[in-house]
Amino acid sequence: MVNLMEAQKPLLHFLVRRAGLQQHTVDVDGAGTVIALWLRKDKITAAAEATVKQLPAPAAETKKDRPAVVLVHGFNADGIITWQFQMGALAKHYDGYVPDLLYFGGSTSPSPNRSRGSRRIAWRKRSGSWACTVVGFSYGGMVSFKLAEAHPDLVRSLVVSGAVPAMTDYISETTLERIGVKSSAELLLPESVKGLKALLSIVTYRKLWFPDRLHRDYLKVMFTNRKERAELLEALVISNKDATVPILPQKILLLWGENDKVFNIQLAKTMKEKLGEKTTLQSINKAGHLVHLERPCVYNRHLKKFLASVTTIKTTTE
């Protein structure tokens, strides 16, 4: 029987290509670590399509030299599933880069290292001298915070939805207790239709209905590399005593679902104050953790407004 999630991939890939992006792979360390990502074809070297070219500077209006926006996905989907409503919306004025993080989508590594450093490996290698805005959701938002902290010369501004700079013992325990699950793996790595339905009920504002077959197909396609992902979750949590609020020089937009049940709006407000005066918080009502999928038009409007404020591209008149 045809897997419905696999069957829709060609259509989604076609739409992404219509937005001007193509899929490529990057050997980032010469030791088998491969990152899959979607980007414009002219950003790939002519000599080897597995090596990313120098990315553009942020201020040009031309087709060949436009601001770069890197979209970093969450824990339960790959890049284009997560950002399917944003890639086309940004294509007219921005160069989009949509990677699959390690052990998601087409990105793999034989390395046993599950540290935060390993999640940034794609950007530490072959990056050249370039500047970009990073947009991160949930797990990808945590990765984005670390990337911005480690490489302020590369990340000139940051947009984060449903994520914290560091998952401390306290945040992890209080979040899991409030949601009513015993562990992050129980929530984020469901093994049954019942478990996936429970996850969807937590991350969405509106109650969604899908046939059980679609849930089963999603579990088969999107929840691969379970062992590696469980280890990523375990490595994600740090001790309260080791946690510090990073001092980030970038302008930051916290773009939040007002009804987020995972990281609620109050946590976002507290985080805004700790991150400092360069951080703004924009909430979107009638949206949960999956704010970019539940309210994509509103999300995209706020995203493009922020991007216009940190680049010379004018997108607010679209």
C-alpha positions in Angstrom: 0.0 0.0 0.0 1.2 3.5 -0.9 2.5 5.6 2.0 0.6 8.8 1.8 3.4 10.9 3.2 5.8 9.5 0.7 3.3 10.1 -2.1 2.9 13.8 -1.4 6.7 14.4 -1.4 7.0 14.9 -5.2 4.3 17.6 -5.2 6.0 19.4 -2.3 9.4 19.1 -4.0 7.9 20.5 -7.1 6.4 23.5 -5.2 9.8 24.1 -3.6 11.5 24.0 -6.9 9.0 26.5 -8.2 10.2 28.8 -5.4 13.7 28.5 -7.0 15.3 26.0 -4.6 16.9 22.7 -5.3 18.1 19.9 -3.0 21.8 19.3 -2.5 24.0 17.4 -0.1 27.1 18.7 1.7 30.0 16.5 3.0 30.9 18.7 5.9 33.8 16.8 7.4 35.1 14.2 4.9 34.2 11.5 7.4 30.7 10.6 6.3 28.7 13.4 7.9 26.3 14.5 5.2 23.9 17.4 5.4 21.0 17.7 3.0 19.7 21.2 2.3 17.5 23.2 -0.1 19.0 26.3 -1.7 19.3 28.2 -5.0 21.2 26.3 -7.7 23.6 29.2 -8.3 24.8 28.9 -4.7 26.4 25.6 -5.5 29.9 25.5 -6.9 30.2 24.4 -10.5 33.1 22.1 -9.6 31.3 20.0 -6.9 27.6 20.2 -6.1 28.3 18.9 -2.6 30.0 22.1 -1.5 28.2 25.2 -0.5 29.4 28.5 -2.0 30.0 31.7 -0.1 26.6 33.1 0.8 25.5 36.6 -0.1 26.0 39.8 1.8 22.8 41.1 3.2 22.1 44.4 1.5 21.8 43.9 -2.3 18.7 44.2 -4.4 19.9 42.1 -7.3 18.7 38.5 -8.0 22.3 37.2 -7.7 23.1 39.0 -4.4 20.2 39.0 -1.9 19.9 38.7 1.8 20.3 35.1 3.1 17.7 33.5 5.3 18.4 30.1 6.9 15.3 28.2 8.1 15.9 25.6 10.8 13.3 23.0 11.5 11.9 21.4 14.7 12.1 17.9 16.0 9.3 16.1 14.3 9.8 16.9 10.6 12.4 17.8 8.1 13.1 21.2 6.6 10.6 21.4 3.8 7.8 19.9 5.8 8.4 22.4 8.6 8.8 25.5 6.4 6.5 24.6 3.4 4.5 27.8 3.9 7.4 30.1 4.3 9.8 29.1 1.5 7.6 30.4 -1.3 6.7 33.5 0.7 10.3 34.6 1.0 11.5 33.5 -2.4 10.9 36.9 -4.2 13.4 38.9 -2.1 15.5 36.5 -0.1 17.8 33.6 -0.7 16.4 30.7 1.3 18.6 27.9 2.8 16.6 25.0 4.4 18.9 22.4 5.9 17.9 19.1 7.5 19.6 18.8 10.8 21.6 15.7 11.6 19.5 12.5 11.8 16.5 14.3 10.1 15.5 14.1 6.5 18.5 13.4 4.4 21.2 14.3 6.9 23.3 11.6 8.5 26.5 11.0 10.4 28.5 7.9 11.5 29.8 10.0 14.5 28.6 9.0 18.0 28.9 12.7 19.1 25.5 14.0 20.0 26.7 17.3 21.5 25.4 20.7 20.6 28.6 21.1 18.6 27.6 18.3 16.3 24.3 20.0 15.5 26.2 23.0 14.3 28.7 21.1 12.2 27.1 22.0 8.9 27.7 25.7 9.5 31.1 25.5 11.1 32.5 23.9 7.9 32.6 25.4 4.4 30.7 28.4 5.4 33.1 31.0 4.1 32.5 34.7 5.0 28.8 35.4 4.9 25.9 36.9 6.8 22.4 35.7 7.3 19.2 35.8 9.3 18.5 32.5 11.0 14.9 31.5 11.6 14.5 28.6 14.0 11.5 26.7 15.3 11.4 24.6 18.5 14.5 22.3 18.5 15.7 24.3 15.6 15.3 27.5 17.6 17.6 26.1 20.3 20.2 25.2 17.6 19.7 28.7 16.2 20.4 30.4 19.6 23.7 28.4 19.9 24.6 29.2 16.3 24.1 32.9 16.9 26.1 32.8 20.1 29.0 30.9 18.5 29.1 32.8 15.2 27.9 36.4 15.7 29.9 37.3 12.5 27.7 34.9 10.5 24.3 35.4 12.2 23.3 39.0 11.9 19.7 38.6 13.2 17.6 35.9 14.7 13.9 34.8 14.6 12.9 32.1 17.1 9.5 30.4 17.6 8.7 28.0 20.5 12.3 27.6 21.8 14.5 28.6 24.7 18.3 29.4 24.6 19.0 26.4 26.8 16.8 23.5 28.0 17.6 23.4 31.7 16.6 20.8 34.2 14.0 23.1 35.6 12.4 24.1 32.3 12.4 20.5 31.1 10.8 19.1 34.3 8.2 21.9 34.7 7.2 21.6 31.0 6.8 17.9 31.1 4.9 18.0 34.3 2.5 20.7 32.9 2.0 18.7 29.7 1.6 15.4 31.6 4.3 13.2 30.1 7.2 11.5 31.8 10.0 12.3 29.3 10.8 14.3 26.2 11.2 11.1 24.3 7.7 9.9 25.2 6.3 13.2 23.8 8.6 13.8 20.8 9.2 10.2 19.7 5.8 8.6 19.7 5.7 5.0 18.6 1.9 4.6 18.1 -1.0 6.4 16.5 -2.2 7.2 20.0 1.1 8.8 20.9 1.2 10.9 17.7 -2.4 12.1 18.3 -1.4 13.1 21.8 1.6 15.0 20.5 -0.5 16.8 17.9 -3.1 17.8 20.5 -0.4 19.5 22.5 1.4 21.3 19.7 -1.7 22.7 17.9 -4.3 25.2 19.0 -7.2 23.7 17.0 -8.1 20.1 17.3 -7.1 18.4 14.1 -8.6 15.2 12.6 -6.6 12.9 10.3 -7.4 9.3 9.5 -5.4 6.7 11.4 -3.7 5.6 8.2 -2.1 9.1 7.7 -0.9 9.0 11.3 0.7 5.6 10.7 2.3 6.8 7.4 3.7 9.9 9.2 5.2 7.7 11.9 7.0 5.5 9.3 8.4 8.5 7.3 9.2 11.1 9.9 10.4 9.2 12.9 13.5 7.5 11.6 16.9 7.4 13.4 15.1 6.9 16.8 18.2 5.9 18.7 20.2 8.9 17.5 17.3 11.3 18.1 16.7 10.0 21.6 20.4 10.7 22.3 20.0 14.2 21.0 17.1 14.8 23.4 19.2 13.5 26.3 22.1 15.8 25.4 19.8 18.7 25.0 19.1 19.1 28.8 21.7 20.8 30.9 22.0 21.4 34.6 20.4 24.6 36.1 23.8 25.5 37.5 25.4 25.4 34.1 22.8 27.5 32.4 23.5 31.1 31.5 21.5 33.6 29.4 23.7 34.4 26.4 24.7 38.0 25.6 23.7 38.2 22.0 24.6 41.2 19.8 21.9 40.4 17.2 18.4 41.8 16.8 16.1 39.0 17.8 12.4 38.5 17.1 10.5 36.0 19.3 7.6 35.1 17.1 5.2 33.1 19.3 1.9 31.3 19.3 -0.1 32.9 22.0 -1.6 29.5 22.9 1.7 27.6 22.9 1.3 24.7 25.4 4.9 23.6 25.2 6.7 26.9 25.9 4.0 29.2 26.9 3.7 32.9 26.2 4.7 33.8 29.8 8.0 32.0 29.3 8.5 33.9 26.1 7.9 37.2 28.0 10.5 36.3 30.6 13.0 35.3 28.0 12.5 38.6 26.2 13.4 40.5 29.3 16.5 38.4 29.9 17.8 38.6 26.3 17.8 42.4 26.5 16.6 45.5 24.6 17.5 44.2 21.1 14.8 41.5 21.5 11.2 42.0 20.6 8.2 39.6 21.2 5.4 39.2 18.8 2.5 36.9 19.7 0.0 35.4 17.3 -3.4 34.6 18.7 -5.3 31.4 18.0 -2.0 29.6 17.4 -0.1 27.0 19.4 3.4 25.6 19.2 3.1 25.1 15.4 2.4 28.8 14.9 4.1 28.9 11.5 1.8 26.1 10.2 -1.5 27.1 11.9 -1.3 30.8 11.1 1.1 31.0 8.1 -0.1 34.2 6.6 0.1 36.1 9.9 3.4 34.5 10.7 4.9 35.4 7.3 3.7 39.0 7.6 5.5 39.5 10.9 8.5 37.6 9.6 8.9 39.7 6.5 8.4 42.9 8.4 11.2 42.0 10.7 13.4 40.9 7.8 12.7 44.2 6.1 13.9 46.0 9.2 17.3 44.3 9.3 17.9 44.4 5.5 17.5 47.0 2.7 14.9 44.9 1.0 11.3 46.3 1.2 8.8 43.5 1.5 6.0 45.2 3.4 4.3 46.4 0.2 3.7 42.9 -1.1 
